[in-house]
Amino acid sequence: MCEANAYTLDNEKEILFMEAVDTVEPDEDGLRLTSIFGEQKFIKAHIHSLSLVNHKVLIKPNEK
């Protein structure tokens, strides 16, 4: 499988947000993530970095 896990960054600490992420799409003022199981989550955030080898997406919540 080639899916990734998505983590939010909180003071440089990685917190699991969603497992088995298949797609990450920009949506209004944030990101819509969809898992391989069809689960969808929206978060007001932007992509901080991607690690394709480690199957990891790091997202950083938008400033308020």
Secondary structure, DSSP 8 states (H G I E B T S, - for coil): ---EEEEEEETTEEEEEEEEEEEEEEETTEEEEEETTS-EEEESEEEEEEETTTTEEEEEE---
